[in-house]
Amino acid sequence: MDSSAFAKAYNKIRNGTDGFHFSPLLRRFLYSDGVKECADAGCHWLLDILGSELPKVFRYRLPHQSALIIEVAVSDKSVAVITGKFSDDLPPQYRRKVDWTDLPAGTWQFYVSDDGDGCLRCILLTEY
């Protein structure tokens, strides 16, 4: 993974997104230009995890819960813990531990929403 390219793409100041992309295997999980730049730096595996596991979380949500804040906390020992919350008041509705990652240490946040059209959309918080 190119850590500097990931950090540059993640921290880039953005004003929305020009379009959404998808993996041929996960056609109902769309992601923004900024998320694509981050993934192209070497973390497409993260999109595979989110795109394959989050639909189940959204299937069993309450009607007013339409967006998850995904937090990827990477320790200095290259262990990542991915959590997803619909609200700060609630415990995480999604949690997954990744035993090894080459993501840079730190906390990385993404916003995943369900607009009611059957697709999930993942964006960076700077694209909101």
DRENTORKOL-3810 file (N, C-alpha, C; in nm, 4 decimals):
REM DRENTORKOL-3810
@n.u->0.0830; n.v->-0.1176; n.w->0.0000; ca.u->0.0000; ca.v->0.0000; ca.w->0.0000; c.u->0.0870; c.v->0.1233; c.w->0.0000
@n.u->0.0433; n.v->0.2235; n.w->-0.0704; ca.u->0.1110; ca.v->0.3520; ca.w->-0.0730; c.u->0.0465; c.v->0.4417; c.w->0.0330
@n.u->0.1049; n.v->0.4435; n.w->0.1520; ca.u->0.0459; ca.v->0.5160; ca.w->0.2652; c.u->0.0334; c.v->0.6650; c.w->0.2394
@n.u->0.1319; n.v->0.7227; n.w->0.1729; ca.u->0.1247; ca.v->0.8669; ca.w->0.1466; c.u->0.0140; c.v->0.8984; c.w->0.0464
@n.u->-0.0071; n.v->0.8129; n.w->-0.0533; ca.u->-0.1162; ca.v->0.8344; ca.w->-0.1496; c.u->-0.2513; c.v->0.8193; c.w->-0.0812
@n.u->-0.2623; n.v->0.7226; n.w->0.0102; ca.u->-0.3870; ca.v->0.7049; ca.w->0.0843; c.u->-0.4157; c.v->0.8286; c.w->0.1683
@n.u->-0.3181; n.v->0.8739; n.w->0.2460; ca.u->-0.3379; ca.v->0.9895; ca.w->0.3329; c.u->-0.3696; c.v->1.1150; c.w->0.2511
@n.u->-0.3039; n.v->1.1304; n.w->0.1376; ca.u->-0.3294; ca.v->1.2468; ca.w->0.0514; c.u->-0.4726; c.v->1.2435; c.w->-0.0020
@n.u->-0.5170; n.v->1.1276; n.w->-0.0492; ca.u->-0.6530; ca.v->1.1147; ca.w->-0.1020; c.u->-0.7560; c.v->1.1331; c.w->0.0088
@n.u->-0.7298; n.v->1.0783; n.w->0.1261; ca.u->-0.8233; ca.v->1.0865; ca.w->0.2376; c.u->-0.8379; c.v->1.2305; c.w->0.2876
@n.u->-0.7282; n.v->1.3025; n.w->0.2963; ca.u->-0.7289; ca.v->1.4371; ca.w->0.3533; c.u->-0.7555; c.v->1.5478; c.w->0.2524
@n.u->-0.7702; n.v->1.5150; n.w->0.1271; ca.u->-0.7935; ca.v->1.6141; ca.w->0.0228; c.u->-0.9263; c.v->1.6860; c.w->0.0482
@n.u->-0.9239; n.v->1.8186; n.w->0.0366; ca.u->-1.0457; ca.v->1.8979; ca.w->0.0531; c.u->-1.1316; c.v->1.8786; c.w->-0.0718
@n.u->-1.2569; n.v->1.8406; n.w->-0.0514; ca.u->-1.3468; ca.v->1.8106; ca.w->-0.1631; c.u->-1.4780; c.v->1.8850; c.w->-0.1451
@n.u->-1.5461; n.v->1.8992; n.w->-0.2552; ca.u->-1.6789; ca.v->1.9605; ca.w->-0.2538; c.u->-1.7734; c.v->1.8647; c.w->-0.3254
@n.u->-1.8117; n.v->1.7598; n.w->-0.2548; ca.u->-1.8982; ca.v->1.6593; ca.w->-0.3162; c.u->-1.8181; c.v->1.5626; c.w->-0.4007
@n.u->-1.8876; n.v->1.4926; n.w->-0.4890; ca.u->-1.8234; ca.v->1.3966; ca.w->-0.5781; c.u->-1.8818; c.v->1.4128; c.w->-0.7181
@n.u->-1.8029; n.v->1.3787; n.w->-0.8188; ca.u->-1.8510; ca.v->1.3884; ca.w->-0.9565; c.u->-1.9304; c.v->1.2657; c.w->-0.9982
@n.u->-1.9048; n.v->1.1549; n.w->-0.9326; ca.u->-1.9763; ca.v->1.0335; ca.w->-0.9704; c.u->-1.9477; c.v->0.9215; c.w->-0.8735
@n.u->-2.0161; n.v->0.8108; n.w->-0.8960; ca.u->-1.9983; ca.v->0.6938; ca.w->-0.8109; c.u->-1.9468; c.v->0.5769; c.w->-0.8940
@n.u->-1.8698; n.v->0.4903; n.w->-0.8305; ca.u->-1.8091; ca.v->0.3742; ca.w->-0.8933; c.u->-1.8605; c.v->0.2496; c.w->-0.8223
@n.u->-1.8409; n.v->0.1348; n.w->-0.8844; ca.u->-1.8795; ca.v->0.0096; ca.w->-0.8201; c.u->-1.7890; c.v->-0.1013; c.w->-0.8697
@n.u->-1.7811; n.v->-0.2046; n.w->-0.7897; ca.u->-1.7077; ca.v->-0.3248; ca.w->-0.8267; c.u->-1.8028; c.v->-0.4132; c.w->-0.9070
@n.u->-1.7544; n.v->-0.4845; n.w->-1.0071; ca.u->-1.8428; ca.v->-0.5752; ca.w->-1.0805; c.u->-1.9047; c.v->-0.6827; c.w->-0.9917
@n.u->-1.8407; n.v->-0.7148; n.w->-0.8815; ca.u->-1.8935; ca.v->-0.8155; ca.w->-0.7904; c.u->-1.9944; c.v->-0.7588; c.w->-0.6910
@n.u->-1.9872; n.v->-0.6296; n.w->-0.6666; ca.u->-2.0741; ca.v->-0.5654; ca.w->-0.5672; c.u->-2.1456; c.v->-0.4471; c.w->-0.6325
@n.u->-2.2361; n.v->-0.4747; n.w->-0.7218; ca.u->-2.2999; ca.v->-0.3704; ca.w->-0.8016; c.u->-2.3936; c.v->-0.2807; c.w->-0.7215
@n.u->-2.4340; n.v->-0.3217; n.w->-0.6041; ca.u->-2.5239; ca.v->-0.2388; ca.w->-0.5229; c.u->-2.4485; c.v->-0.1639; c.w->-0.4122
@n.u->-2.3159; n.v->-0.1642; n.w->-0.4190; ca.u->-2.2337; ca.v->-0.0876; ca.w->-0.3255; c.u->-2.1554; c.v->0.0134; c.w->-0.4089
@n.u->-2.1984; n.v->0.1377; n.w->-0.4020; ca.u->-2.1368; ca.v->0.2444; ca.w->-0.4805; c.u->-2.0428; c.v->0.3241; c.w->-0.3919
@n.u->-1.9358; n.v->0.3743; n.w->-0.4502; ca.u->-1.8427; ca.v->0.4558; ca.w->-0.3734; c.u->-1.7969; c.v->0.5751; c.w->-0.4556
@n.u->-1.7668; n.v->0.6817; n.w->-0.3865; ca.u->-1.7359; ca.v->0.8102; ca.w->-0.4477; c.u->-1.5947; c.v->0.8135; c.w->-0.5065
@n.u->-1.5664; n.v->0.9247; n.w->-0.5734; ca.u->-1.4327; ca.v->0.9452; ca.w->-0.6303; c.u->-1.3252; c.v->0.9431; c.w->-0.5219
@n.u->-1.3531; n.v->1.0066; n.w->-0.4082; ca.u->-1.2553; ca.v->1.0103; ca.w->-0.2994; c.u->-1.2286; c.v->0.8736; c.w->-0.2411
@n.u->-1.3333; n.v->0.7940; n.w->-0.2230; ca.u->-1.3163; ca.v->0.6583; ca.w->-0.1719; c.u->-1.2400; c.v->0.5742; c.w->-0.2731
@n.u->-1.2667; n.v->0.5955; n.w->-0.4013; ca.u->-1.1938; ca.v->0.5226; ca.w->-0.5065; c.u->-1.0453; c.v->0.5570; c.w->-0.5018
@n.u->-1.0125; n.v->0.6855; n.w->-0.4844; ca.u->-0.8718; ca.v->0.7249; ca.w->-0.4744; c.u->-0.8041; c.v->0.6560; c.w->-0.3556
@n.u->-0.8735; n.v->0.6507; n.w->-0.2429; ca.u->-0.8180; ca.v->0.5831; ca.w->-0.1246; c.u->-0.7989; c.v->0.4349; c.w->-0.1533
@n.u->-0.8979; n.v->0.3720; n.w->-0.2140; ca.u->-0.8893; ca.v->0.2286; ca.w->-0.2442; c.u->-0.7786; c.v->0.2003; c.w->-0.3450
@n.u->-0.7621; n.v->0.2874; n.w->-0.4422; ca.u->-0.6567; ca.v->0.2687; ca.w->-0.5428; c.u->-0.5170; c.v->0.2771; c.w->-0.4821
@n.u->-0.5058; n.v->0.3392; n.w->-0.3651; ca.u->-0.3767; ca.v->0.3446; ca.w->-0.2951; c.u->-0.3426; c.v->0.2088; c.w->-0.2336
@n.u->-0.4396; n.v->0.1166; n.w->-0.2311; ca.u->-0.4088; ca.v->-0.0183; ca.w->-0.1853; c.u->-0.5049; c.v->-0.0792; c.w->-0.0855
@n.u->-0.6267; n.v->-0.0294; n.w->-0.0767; ca.u->-0.7184; ca.v->-0.0903; ca.w->0.0208; c.u->-0.8536; c.v->-0.1260; c.w->-0.0408
@n.u->-0.8524; n.v->-0.1867; n.w->-0.1570; ca.u->-0.9779; ca.v->-0.2350; ca.w->-0.2156; c.u->-1.0403; c.v->-0.3429; c.w->-0.1268
@n.u->-0.9598; n.v->-0.4092; n.w->-0.0472; ca.u->-1.0117; ca.v->-0.5107; ca.w->0.0444; c.u->-1.1143; c.v->-0.4515; c.w->0.1400
@n.u->-1.0944; n.v->-0.3247; n.w->0.1797; ca.u->-1.1880; ca.v->-0.2599; ca.w->0.2699; c.u->-1.3246; c.v->-0.2432; c.w->0.2029
@n.u->-1.3240; n.v->-0.2065; n.w->0.0764; ca.u->-1.4509; ca.v->-0.1927; ca.w->0.0034; c.u->-1.5197; c.v->-0.3273; c.w->-0.0126
@n.u->-1.4412; n.v->-0.4324; n.w->-0.0317; ca.u->-1.4999; ca.v->-0.5674; ca.w->-0.0410; c.u->-1.5692; c.v->-0.6056; c.w->0.0896
@n.u->-1.5053; n.v->-0.5753; n.w->0.2016; ca.u->-1.5655; ca.v->-0.6062; ca.w->0.3325; c.u->-1.6929; c.v->-0.5257; c.w->0.3521
@n.u->-1.6843; n.v->-0.3955; n.w->0.3309; ca.u->-1.8007; ca.v->-0.3101; ca.w->0.3526; c.u->-1.9145; c.v->-0.3447; c.w->0.2567
@n.u->-1.8823; n.v->-0.3665; n.w->0.1321; ca.u->-1.9851; ca.v->-0.3949; ca.w->0.0325; c.u->-2.0527; c.v->-0.5285; c.w->0.0500
@n.u->-1.9831; n.v->-0.6247; n.w->0.1083; ca.u->-2.0428; ca.v->-0.7565; ca.w->0.1260; c.u->-2.1102; c.v->-0.7738; c.w->0.2618
@n.u->-2.0680; n.v->-0.6987; n.w->0.3643; ca.u->-2.1222; ca.v->-0.7189; ca.w->0.4981; c.u->-2.2228; c.v->-0.6132; c.w->0.5434
@n.u->-2.2167; n.v->-0.4926; n.w->0.4901; ca.u->-2.3070; ca.v->-0.3877; ca.w->0.5371; c.u->-2.4517; c.v->-0.4021; c.w->0.4911
@n.u->-2.4800; n.v->-0.4628; n.w->0.3764; ca.u->-2.6220; ca.v->-0.4775; ca.w->0.3413; c.u->-2.7038; c.v->-0.5481; c.w->0.4494
@n.u->-2.6442; n.v->-0.6440; n.w->0.5174; ca.u->-2.7140; ca.v->-0.7135; ca.w->0.6255; c.u->-2.7432; c.v->-0.6182; c.w->0.7419
@n.u->-2.6508; n.v->-0.5277; n.w->0.7711; ca.u->-2.6708; ca.v->-0.4309; ca.w->0.8792; c.u->-2.7873; c.v->-0.3390; c.w->0.8450
@n.u->-2.7929; n.v->-0.2939; n.w->0.7197; ca.u->-2.9003; ca.v->-0.2044; ca.w->0.6788; c.u->-3.0345; c.v->-0.2775; c.w->0.6698
@n.u->-3.0329; n.v->-0.4043; n.w->0.6429; ca.u->-3.1569; ca.v->-0.4820; ca.w->0.6336; c.u->-3.2291; c.v->-0.4866; c.w->0.7671
@n.u->-3.1544; n.v->-0.4889; n.w->0.8777; ca.u->-3.2130; ca.v->-0.5020; ca.w->1.0104; c.u->-3.2061; c.v->-0.3726; c.w->1.0913
@n.u->-3.2163; n.v->-0.2605; n.w->1.0264; ca.u->-3.2103; ca.v->-0.1308; ca.w->1.0933; c.u->-3.3507; c.v->-0.0773; c.w->1.1171
@n.u->-3.3584; n.v->0.0269; n.w->1.1956; ca.u->-3.4856; ca.v->0.0957; ca.w->1.2165; c.u->-3.5106; c.v->0.1889; c.w->1.0976
@n.u->-3.6352; n.v->0.2225; n.w->1.0688; ca.u->-3.6660; ca.v->0.3040; ca.w->0.9506; c.u->-3.5948; c.v->0.4392; c.w->0.9459
@n.u->-3.5728; n.v->0.5025; n.w->1.0602; ca.u->-3.5081; ca.v->0.6344; ca.w->1.0587; c.u->-3.3549; c.v->0.6259; c.w->1.0503
@n.u->-3.2998; n.v->0.5084; n.w->1.0528; ca.u->-3.1546; ca.v->0.4922; ca.w->1.0472; c.u->-3.1131; c.v->0.4697; c.w->0.9013
@n.u->-3.0696; n.v->0.5765; n.w->0.8374; ca.u->-3.0379; ca.v->0.5657; ca.w->0.6954; c.u->-2.8896; c.v->0.5801; c.w->0.6639
@n.u->-2.8062; n.v->0.6057; n.w->0.7640; ca.u->-2.6633; ca.v->0.6234; ca.w->0.7378; c.u->-2.5789; c.v->0.5718; c.w->0.8539
@n.u->-2.4689; n.v->0.5092; n.w->0.8175; ca.u->-2.3717; ca.v->0.4584; ca.w->0.9148; c.u->-2.2437; c.v->0.5406; c.w->0.9048
@n.u->-2.1867; n.v->0.5720; n.w->1.0175; ca.u->-2.0509; ca.v->0.6254; ca.w->1.0191; c.u->-1.9597; c.v->0.5055; c.w->1.0431
@n.u->-1.8763; n.v->0.4776; n.w->0.9465; ca.u->-1.7815; ca.v->0.3667; ca.w->0.9558; c.u->-1.6488; c.v->0.4227; c.w->1.0039
@n.u->-1.5947; n.v->0.3610; n.w->1.1065; ca.u->-1.4653; ca.v->0.4024; ca.w->1.1598; c.u->-1.3691; c.v->0.2846; c.w->1.1513
@n.u->-1.2560; n.v->0.3093; n.w->1.0882; ca.u->-1.1518; ca.v->0.2075; ca.w->1.0773; c.u->-1.0365; c.v->0.2550; c.w->1.1653
@n.u->-1.0199; n.v->0.1901; n.w->1.2793; ca.u->-0.9141; ca.v->0.2264; ca.w->1.3739; c.u->-0.7990; c.v->0.1280; c.w->1.3562
@n.u->-0.6846; n.v->0.1805; n.w->1.3134; ca.u->-0.5676; ca.v->0.0972; ca.w->1.2867; c.u->-0.4637; c.v->0.1254; c.w->1.3948
@n.u->-0.4235; n.v->0.0198; n.w->1.4642; ca.u->-0.3227; ca.v->0.0352; ca.w->1.5694; c.u->-0.1839; c.v->0.0334; c.w->1.5060
@n.u->-0.0849; n.v->0.0660; n.w->1.5869; ca.u->0.0527; ca.v->0.0637; ca.w->1.5373; c.u->0.1028; c.v->-0.0786; c.w->1.5151
@n.u->0.0229; n.v->-0.1779; n.w->1.5541; ca.u->0.0589; ca.v->-0.3177; ca.w->1.5307; c.u->-0.0095; c.v->-0.3736; c.w->1.4063
@n.u->-0.0637; n.v->-0.2844; n.w->1.3222; ca.u->-0.1270; ca.v->-0.3211; ca.w->1.1952; c.u->-0.2537; c.v->-0.4044; c.w->1.2133
@n.u->-0.3230; n.v->-0.3828; n.w->1.3225; ca.u->-0.4522; ca.v->-0.4473; ca.w->1.3458; c.u->-0.5592; c.v->-0.3404; c.w->1.3267
@n.u->-0.6625; n.v->-0.3730; n.w->1.2524; ca.u->-0.7710; ca.v->-0.2776; ca.w->1.2273; c.u->-0.8995; c.v->-0.3282; c.w->1.2908
@n.u->-0.9735; n.v->-0.2356; n.w->1.3471; ca.u->-1.1071; ca.v->-0.2654; ca.w->1.3984; c.u->-1.2034; c.v->-0.1733; c.w->1.3240
@n.u->-1.2967; n.v->-0.2344; n.w->1.2538; ca.u->-1.3945; ca.v->-0.1595; ca.w->1.1748; c.u->-1.5255; c.v->-0.1602; c.w->1.2531
@n.u->-1.5783; n.v->-0.0424; n.w->1.2817; ca.u->-1.7064; ca.v->-0.0324; ca.w->1.3507; c.u->-1.7992; c.v->0.0585; c.w->1.2719
@n.u->-1.9277; n.v->0.0356; n.w->1.2895; ca.u->-2.0276; ca.v->0.1185; ca.w->1.2241; c.u->-2.1380; c.v->0.1548; c.w->1.3202
@n.u->-2.1703; n.v->0.2847; n.w->1.3256; ca.u->-2.2743; ca.v->0.3336; ca.w->1.4159; c.u->-2.3763; c.v->0.4153; c.w->1.3383
@n.u->-2.5033; n.v->0.3950; n.w->1.3703; ca.u->-2.6079; ca.v->0.4796; ca.w->1.3148; c.u->-2.6185; c.v->0.6096; c.w->1.3921
@n.u->-2.5806; n.v->0.6073; n.w->1.5184; ca.u->-2.5916; ca.v->0.7248; ca.w->1.6042; c.u->-2.4853; c.v->0.7168; c.w->1.7133
@n.u->-2.4403; n.v->0.8327; n.w->1.7582; ca.u->-2.3433; ca.v->0.8356; ca.w->1.8676; c.u->-2.4027; c.v->0.7839; c.w->1.9981
@n.u->-2.5364; n.v->0.7891; n.w->2.0085; ca.u->-2.6035; ca.v->0.7458; ca.w->2.1316; c.u->-2.6082; c.v->0.5940; c.w->2.1460
@n.u->-2.5897; n.v->0.5235; n.w->2.0365; ca.u->-2.6056; ca.v->0.3781; ca.w->2.0351; c.u->-2.4705; c.v->0.3076; c.w->2.0315
@n.u->-2.4656; n.v->0.1848; n.w->2.0772; ca.u->-2.3421; ca.v->0.1065; ca.w->2.0589; c.u->-2.3254; c.v->0.0734; c.w->1.9109
@n.u->-2.2069; n.v->0.0340; n.w->1.8691; ca.u->-2.1869; ca.v->0.0011; ca.w->1.7281; c.u->-2.2802; c.v->-0.1120; c.w->1.6822
@n.u->-2.3400; n.v->-0.0933; n.w->1.5670; ca.u->-2.4255; ca.v->-0.1965; ca.w->1.5097; c.u->-2.3452; c.v->-0.2913; c.w->1.4203
@n.u->-2.2218; n.v->-0.2525; n.w->1.3925; ca.u->-2.1348; ca.v->-0.3365; ca.w->1.3094; c.u->-1.9950; c.v->-0.3315; c.w->1.3686
@n.u->-1.9301; n.v->-0.4466; n.w->1.3726; ca.u->-1.7919; ca.v->-0.4531; ca.w->1.4224; c.u->-1.7211; c.v->-0.5691; c.w->1.3546
@n.u->-1.5983; n.v->-0.5428; n.w->1.3122; ca.u->-1.5166; ca.v->-0.6470; ca.w->1.2506; c.u->-1.3703; c.v->-0.6170; c.w->1.2795
@n.u->-1.2981; n.v->-0.7192; n.w->1.3194; ca.u->-1.1549; ca.v->-0.7052; ca.w->1.3444; c.u->-1.0796; c.v->-0.7641; c.w->1.2258
@n.u->-0.9783; n.v->-0.6911; n.w->1.1800; ca.u->-0.8905; ca.v->-0.7373; ca.w->1.0728; c.u->-0.7537; c.v->-0.7551; c.w->1.1355
@n.u->-0.7043; n.v->-0.8787; n.w->1.1353; ca.u->-0.5816; ca.v->-0.9105; ca.w->1.2084; c.u->-0.4548; c.v->-0.8481; c.w->1.1509
@n.u->-0.4564; n.v->-0.8140; n.w->1.0223; ca.u->-0.3388; ca.v->-0.7489; ca.w->0.9650; c.u->-0.3823; c.v->-0.6579; c.w->0.8520
@n.u->-0.3284; n.v->-0.5384; n.w->0.8512; ca.u->-0.3550; ca.v->-0.4440; ca.w->0.7432; c.u->-0.2319; c.v->-0.3584; c.w->0.7194
@n.u->-0.2218; n.v->-0.3088; n.w->0.5971; ca.u->-0.1139; ca.v->-0.2148; ca.w->0.5673; c.u->-0.1659; c.v->-0.0710; c.w->0.5606
@n.u->-0.2895; n.v->-0.0506; n.w->0.6047; ca.u->-0.3386; ca.v->0.0865; ca.w->0.6185; c.u->-0.2516; c.v->0.1599; c.w->0.7205
@n.u->-0.2297; n.v->0.2884; n.w->0.7016; ca.u->-0.1508; ca.v->0.3617; ca.w->0.8006; c.u->-0.2224; c.v->0.3652; c.w->0.9359
@n.u->-0.1446; n.v->0.3698; n.w->1.0427; ca.u->-0.2025; ca.v->0.3784; ca.w->1.1767; c.u->-0.2832; c.v->0.5069; c.w->1.1890
@n.u->-0.3942; n.v->0.4970; n.w->1.2579; ca.u->-0.4810; ca.v->0.6130; ca.w->1.2764; c.u->-0.6266; c.v->0.5712; c.w->1.2695
@n.u->-0.7136; n.v->0.6697; n.w->1.2689; ca.u->-0.8572; ca.v->0.6455; ca.w->1.2597; c.u->-0.9084; c.v->0.7073; c.w->1.1307
@n.u->-0.9740; n.v->0.6265; n.w->1.0517; ca.u->-1.0241; ca.v->0.6676; ca.w->0.9201; c.u->-1.1748; c.v->0.6505; c.w->0.9197
@n.u->-1.2473; n.v->0.7548; n.w->0.8801; ca.u->-1.3929; ca.v->0.7485; ca.w->0.8832; c.u->-1.4525; c.v->0.7596; c.w->0.7432
@n.u->-1.5612; n.v->0.6861; n.w->0.7241; ca.u->-1.6366; ca.v->0.6869; ca.w->0.5994; c.u->-1.7846; c.v->0.6974; c.w->0.6340
@n.u->-1.8629; n.v->0.7438; n.w->0.5394; ca.u->-2.0064; ca.v->0.7617; ca.w->0.5581; c.u->-2.0760; c.v->0.6704; c.w->0.4577
@n.u->-2.1593; n.v->0.5794; n.w->0.5051; ca.u->-2.2317; ca.v->0.4866; ca.w->0.4176; c.u->-2.3804; c.v->0.5103; c.w->0.4380
@n.u->-2.4497; n.v->0.5373; n.w->0.3277; ca.u->-2.5924; ca.v->0.5674; ca.w->0.3373; c.u->-2.6745; c.v->0.4765; c.w->0.2473
@n.u->-2.7992; n.v->0.4638; n.w->0.2842; ca.u->-2.8983; ca.v->0.3909; ca.w->0.2056; c.u->-3.0067; c.v->0.4915; c.w->0.1694
@n.u->-3.0146; n.v->0.5268; n.w->0.0430; ca.u->-3.1104; ca.v->0.6276; ca.w->-0.0006; c.u->-3.2453; c.v->0.5685; c.w->-0.0378
@n.u->-3.2641; n.v->0.4405; n.w->-0.0096; ca.u->-3.3917; ca.v->0.3778; ca.w->-0.0366; c.u->-3.4070; c.v->0.3202; c.w->-0.1766
@n.u->-3.2997; n.v->0.3254; n.w->-0.2556; ca.u->-3.3077; ca.v->0.2731; ca.w->-0.3927; c.u->-3.2436; c.v->0.1353; c.w->-0.4066
@n.u->-3.2103; n.v->0.0732; n.w->-0.2934; ca.u->-3.1502; ca.v->-0.0596; ca.w->-0.2968; c.u->-2.9990; c.v->-0.0602; c.w->-0.3071
@n.u->-2.9385; n.v->0.0581; n.w->-0.3138; ca.u->-2.7926; ca.v->0.0678; ca.w->-0.3222; c.u->-2.7380; c.v->0.1393; c.w->-0.1991
@n.u->-2.6206; n.v->0.0965; n.w->-0.1553; ca.u->-2.5493; ca.v->0.1663; ca.w->-0.0492; c.u->-2.4448; c.v->0.2556; c.w->-0.1145
@n.u->-2.4257; n.v->0.3738; n.w->-0.0585; ca.u->-2.3273; ca.v->0.4684; ca.w->-0.1110; c.u->-2.2265; c.v->0.5011; c.w->-0.0025
@n.u->-2.0993; n.v->0.4886; n.w->-0.0364; ca.u->-1.9904; ca.v->0.5162; ca.w->0.0573; c.u->-1.9166; c.v->0.6407; c.w->0.0094
@n.u->-1.9020; n.v->0.7381; n.w->0.0990; ca.u->-1.8286; ca.v->0.8591; ca.w->0.0672; c.u->-1.7340; c.v->0.8939; c.w->0.1821
@n.u->-1.6404; n.v->0.9800; n.w->0.1538; ca.u->-1.5554; ca.v->1.0359; ca.w->0.2593; c.u->-1.6346; c.v->1.1450; c.w->0.3305
@n.u->-1.6035; n.v->1.1707; n.w->0.4546; ca.u->-1.6736; ca.v->1.2764; ca.w->0.5264; c.u->-1.6484; c.v->1.4129; c.w->0.4633
@n.u->-1.5352; n.v->1.4305; n.w->0.3967; ca.u->-1.5062; ca.v->1.5584; ca.w->0.3302; c.u->-1.5880; c.v->1.5755; c.w->0.2022
@n.u->-1.6562; n.v->1.4718; n.w->0.1585; ca.u->-1.7410; ca.v->1.4825; ca.w->0.0391; c.u->-1.8879; c.v->1.5042; c.w->0.0740
@n.u->-1.9193; n.v->1.5071; n.w->0.2001; ca.u->-2.0578; ca.v->1.5207; ca.w->0.2442; c.u->-2.1081; c.v->1.6610; c.w->0.2219
END
